[in-house]
C-alpha cells in the first residue's frame, strides 16, 4: 500500500506540470504520466529518508557503571 506522504510528495514533485495544465501548455495525459513517474521516485526518496533517520529514535540505554576517582601522579 502506498503511504499518503508518498502521494503528497509525488504531487509536490509534479506540481509544475499541473500548473502548466492550467494554462493549456500540457495535455492531461502528459501530466498524469509525469505524476505516475513521480510516485516511485517519491517512494524511493522517502524510504531513503526514513532509513537515514530511523537511528535517531529513542533507544534503550544500558545503565552507566560508577567510576571511583583516583589521584594522578602519586
Beta strands, then each sheet from edge to edge (+ up, - down):
end
